[in-house]
Amino acid sequence: MGTTFHANQSVTSGRLSRRQLLQAGGASMLGLGTPGLVAARVGGAPTGQMAKKSCIFILLCGGPSHLDTWDLKPGAPDEIRGPYKPIASSVPGMRISELHPRLSQLTQHFSLIRSMTHPGNISNHFDAMHNSLSGQAGAPADAPYIGSTLSKMRPTERTMASYVWLIKCVGDPVFCAPNIGTGGSLGVQYAPLFVGSADNHPALPTFKAPDVFAERETASRMHDRRALLENIEQINASGQRANWRELHQRGFDLATATGPRKAFDINLEDVRLRDRYGRNPLGQNLLLARRLVESGVGFVTVNGWTGPSPGQMGGGPPSSSWDMHGAEMGMGNAFGNGSYGMGWCLPVLDNALSTLLIDLRDRGMLDSTLVVVAGEFGRTPRINQNQGIPGRQHWPHCYSAILAGGGIRGGAVYGESDKIGAYVKDSPVRPQDFSATIYHALGVPFESQVTKEGVSKPLSTGQPILKLFG
């Protein structure tokens, strides 16, 4: 549980109150108001259990169509199969969409799961996202998400956050899982550090890192504030002073160290590499994610927002590029080149993801970095036609995901859907199996216990997909 502060509490000996000290010292600039920055060790695993592997979780918010990406059905009727053809890849028999020409040459580095499924009919973004990110079927309302759980189980020991989310889900709340900013039952100290927005992302020349890294906050000013804050002699009566001091120390280390600042300075990258990732929100956020795991971040969630397509001023909030309903919700042709069209989004993903895998491989980081690509569900097998503009609806019964690096052997296809991609035919993978696989890849036993109010629960009740390893 997090440290509890009481606004009416003051320190002894007639000194300034805690609130006055925090206001005078600008403590929020030490990250004390940004839990994801400073929760790297407080209340977590003992020193020495730092993360040896990292995870980049690419969340394709809205739910991509499995039938048009990684599980095409060329023999199905026209109203099922869509316009795209499967193409051969570097692994014989492993075929993916023709709009993924670069990824098709890298299939030896990743595996496909074609049997993802939600038990029950969860057809709304909110619940599907909640279960997917917590790695549980029927997840309780206060369930922490995988990134928060890993922040507690294996915190980083370097001056960097354990858990970062690149572009928080914003806009229409139906897309936003409830606990992304709270840490769920684990407490706010295990919430992520959110970086970026629709108007402030690394594809923009005006991109700014979190306020704690602002240039005006010099190391000298941080030291002055630290001297002031050290006058605090007592925080509350619950004996949690040690946690407070450690929290303060982590915030101070982060705010004064040069490493974290450099990790967010994407302009230090070669412009040619930036171009290869793609000058769009997804491409530049994947490059930033690589820089963050290189700097010690254990878990980075990247919102799969591709940004507006060329010539379009809109593009929706940075949550929903993949919610391709077609005309029904005013999103345009799901197979077109607009911001909600696969003609735009799939090439952006192909370019950015393939560059990330090559970049990690060339830097010797692929074995130590698990890359996960998934949405919260898939799309309906049957294409809906509204006003002659095609799209697909939500479909939780069967969808696909990609796993790469982190011990994943690559070149494998796990599970199978039926002939029209409607239901799982073989080897279903539930949210809890997916989370158990992630924990296993990162070296965290999925049967490990997390304790809340004296009750211990395993990290996951599923089983890892061991066939994907080795």
N, C-alpha and C positions, 0 to 999 in steps of 0.2 A: 504494500500500500504506500501511497505517496506521503511525503511529509505534510502535515497539516499546520497552517499558520492561522493565527487569530489576530484580526485587525486591531483589537483593543488591547493587545498585550504590549507591554513595554519592558525595556531592560532595567536592571537595577542601578543603584547609585545615582539616580537623577539624570541619567544620560538620555540621549535622544531615543524616541520610540523606534521600533523596528520600521514602521511605515515611513517615518521621517528620514531614517537612514537610507532606506531604499530609494525614496524620492530624491534625496540629496545626492546619493551616489550613482543614480542612473543604473540601478541594478539590472533593469530589463536589458540593457545593452550588454550585459555579461551573459545573456542567454537565459537568465532565470525565468523569463516569461516565455521561453521557447523550449519546452521540455525535451524535444527531440535532439537538441544540441548537447544537453548535458547529462543525459541518462545513460551514458556509456558504461558507467560502473555502479552507480548508486542502486543498491538493492538487488544487484544482479549476481552473476556468477563470481566466484572468488578470483582474485588477481592471478593471472597466469593462464586463464582459460579463454584467451582472446580468440577471435574468429580466425581460423586458418583458411576457410573458404568463404567466398562471398556469393551473393545472388543478385542478379539483375532480373527483375520480374516485370516483363512488358505486358501491361494490362490493356487489352484492346477493348476499351469501354464501349458498351453498346451491344456487343456480341457479333463477331464476324461470321459470315456464312461459311460453314465447313464444306458445303457442296461446291463452292466456287474458289476454294483455296487449297485445302490439303486432303480432301476426300471427295474428289469429283466422281460423278456417275455418268460416264459418257454413253452408256447403254440405256439410260432411263429416258422416258418420254420428254419431249421438248419442254413441257411445263414444269419439269423437275430439274433437268440437268443444267439449264442456263447456257449462256453463249460461249463459255470458255472451254478449251480443250486441255486435257492433261498432256504434259510433256515428259520425256525421259529425263532422268537425272544421272548423276555420277554413280549412283547405286542401282544396279540392274533391278528392274521391277518396281522401283520406288518412284512414283509419278506424282507431280503436283501441278498446280495451275500454270498455264502458259504466261501468266502475268508475273510469275516468279522465276525469270530466266537465270538470275544470279544465284538465288538460293538453290536452284536445281543443280548447280555445279558444286554445291557444298553439302549435299545430303550425307556425305560420309562423316560430317561433324555434328549432325543432330538426329534425333529420333522423333517420330510422329506417334502421337496417341490418337487413335480414331474412335475411341469408345468412351469418351468422357460423358458423364451423365449425372443429372440431379435426381435423386430419389423423390418421387412425388412431382406434381405439376407446378413447379415454381416458374411462372412465366413473366414475372416483373423484374426489372433491373435491381431494385432495392434488395429484395430477398435473395436473388441469385448472387448478387455481388457479396452480400453479407456471408452467405454460406461458402462461396468460393474463396474469399480472402481469409476467412477464419479456418478454412480447411475442415469444415464439419457439415454434415447433413442435419438439418433441423437445428442449426446453431442457436443457442440462447441469445437473448437480446444483448447481454454484456460480454459476448465472446470476443476475446482479443484476436487480432489478425496475426498472420504468420510472422510478419516483420516485427511486430511488437513482442511476440513470444520469443523470437530469436534475440531481440535486444536484451531480454532478461536472461536467457539461457547462456548466451555467449557474447557478452558485450565487447566492444573494441577497447583496446588499451592505448590506442593512439589518440591524439587530440583531434578527434573528428567524431561526428555523430555515428551511432550504431545503425540508424534507420533513417533513410531519406526518401521523400516522395517528390518526384519531379512533375510539377504542375498538379495541384490538387484538383479533384473533381469539383467543378463549380457549375453555376447555372441551374438548370432544372433539377430539383432535389431527387427526382426519381432515379437518377444515375448514381447518387452518392451513397455508398455503404455507410451505415450510421456511426461506426466506431473508428473510421480512419484517423480522426483527430483526437481521440480520447485514450487510446491504449486499452479500451474495454475494461474488464475486471482487473487487469494488472495495474492500472493507474496511468495518469497522464505522463508520468516520467518515461513511459515506454511508447508514447506517441511519436510519430515521425517528425522530422524537420521538413516542412513544406517549402519548396523552392519553385518560384516562377508562377506565372499566371498567363491568361490570354494576351495580356498587354506587356508582359515582362518574361520573355523566355529567351534561351540562348541563341535562337535564330535571328533575334533582333539586335541591331548594333547598340541599342540602348540598354541591353540586359544588365541588371544589377543583382548581385548576390544578396543573401539575407542581410538585414540591417546590422546584424552583429559584426559583419565584415566591412561595414561602410568605412571609406577612407578617413572620414573625420574622426573615427574612433581609433586613435593612435594608441600604441602600447603605453606611452607615457600617461595618457589619460586613464587607461585601465589600471595602471599601478596606483594612481592617485585614488581612484575609487576603491581599490582593494584596501588601501590603508584606512579609509573611512569605514568600510564595512567590517573590518576586523574589530571595531569597537563593540560589535554585537556580542554580548556575553551569554545571552539566554534567549532561545527562540520560543519554546513552549514548555509546558510541564510534563511532557510525555517522554522526555529523555531522548529526543531525536536530534539533539544538537549535532552529533557526529555526521548524520546524514546531510544536514544543512551545510556543514562546513565542507563536506566532500562535493556536494552539489555546486556550491560556490566556487570551489577550486577548479572543477571541471569547466564551468563557465568562464572563469578567468583564463585558464589554459587555452581554451578555444579562441577567446577574443584576442589574445596577445600573440598567439603562435602564427608564424608565416605560412606553415604548411596548409592549413584549411583555406586560407585566403587564396593561395595559388591553385588549390584544387578546383575552385569555382571560377578561376580566370580562364575561360575557354579560349580567349584570344592568344594564349600561349601556344596553342596547337598550330601546326603547319596548316596554312590555308588550303593546301591541296587535299589534306586529309579531311578537313571540314567539308570541302566540296564533295568528297566521295561519300561521306555520310548523308549529305543532302542539306541544303540550306532551308530547312523547314523545322517545325517544332519537334517532330519525332526524331529526325536525324540528329539534330544538335543535342537533344536530351539524351540520346543513346551515347553520344560521344562524351557528354558530361557525366553520365553514369559510369562509363569506363574510367574516367579520371577519379571519380569518387571511390570506387572499389580499389583503385590503385593507391589511394590515400588512406585506406583502412576502413571504409564504411562496409558494414557486414551485409546490409540488405538495402537495395535501391528499387523502389517501384517507379516505373516510368509509365505515365499516362500515354496511351497509344494515339493520342490526338495528332493527326497529320497536318492540321492547319487548313486554311482555305485553299482551294485549288486556284491555279492561275486565272486571273480575270474575274474572280468572285470575291466580293467584299465580305461576305458572310462566312459560313462554315460551321455555325453552331458553337456552343460553348466547348471548352477543352475537356469534353467528357465523352462525346458521342459520335465520333467519326464513323463508327462501325454499326450504328443503329439504322440500317438501310431499309426503311419501310417503303420507299418509293413515294408515289403521289399521295398515299393515304395520310401522311403526316407532313406533306409539303417538302419532302427531302429530295425530290427529283429522282431521276432514273438510277436505280441501284447499280446498273451496269454501265452508267455513263461516266463522264469525266468531271463531274461536279464534286463539291466538297463531301457529299455523301454518296459518291459513286466509286465502285471498285476500279474503274478505269484510272482514277487518281490515287486512291488509297493503297491499292495492292502494289503498284510500282514503287510508291514511297516506302512501304514496309519492306519490299524486296531489296531495295537499295540500302536502306539503313541497317537492317538486320544482317544482311550479308557482309556489309562493311564492318559491323561490330564483331562478327565471328572471326573474320580475317584479322582484324586489329588485335583481338585477344589472343589469337593463335600466334601471330607474329611477335607479340610481346611476351610469350610464354605464360600467359594468364588463363588460357582456356581450361586447363585442368583444375585450376583453383577457383574458377568462376562459373557458377551454374546460371545458365540463361533460360528463362521460362517465358513462353509466349502463349497467352490464352486470353479469351474473353470470359464473360460470366455465363454465357450459354451460346448456342448456335442459332441458326435460322431455319424456318420451315422448309421442308422439301419442296412443297408446291409454291411456285412463284405467283404472287397476287398481281393482278392487272387492274389498276384503278386509273381511269381516264387514259388507258393505253400506256401508262408509265409503270414499269415493273418494280417490284421490291419483294422482300421476304419478311415474315413476322418472327417474333421470338420463338425459340424452340429449345427447351431445356433437356429433352429426352436423349439427345445425341449430339456431340460436337467434338472438335479436335483441339489439340494443343501440341506445342513444340517444346522439347527439352534438349539442351546442348551443354557441353562442358561439365565441369564438376563431377567427373567420373562416368557420365553418360557415354555409352560406347558409340553411339552414332550409327547411321545407316540402317536403323531398325524401324519397323512399323509394328506398333502394339495395338491389339484390339481390332475389331471389325464392326462396321455398321451394316445394316441390311441393304438390299439392292437399290433403295432410293434414299438412303441416309437418314431414315426416320427414327430408327431405334437401334440400340446396340445388339449386335448378333453374337458377339463373342468378347469375353474378358472386360466387363464393365469397370470403369474407373470412377469411383464416387469422389466427392470433395475430400473426404477423409483419407482415401488412398493416395490422392494427389499430394496432399500435405505431408503424409508419411513418406512419400517418395522424395519430396523436397528436403525434409529433415534428414533423411538417410543420406542424401547426396552431400549435405553440408556437414555430415559427421555428428549430428545430434540425434541420439536414440529417440525414436518416436514414442517409445513407451516411458520416457522420462516424465517425472511428475511435476506439475505446477500446483502450488498450494495457495488456496484462497480461504481465509477465515477458517483455517484448520482442516479444510477439505482438499484432498489431493486428487488431481485428475491427470490422465496421460495427455501428452501434447496432441496425440492423434489416436483415434480408435480404429483407423484404417490399417492397411498393409502396404508397405512400399512395393513398387513394381521392380523386383530384383532382376528380372530379365533384361532390363534396360542398362544394367551395370556390367562392368567387366570387360 
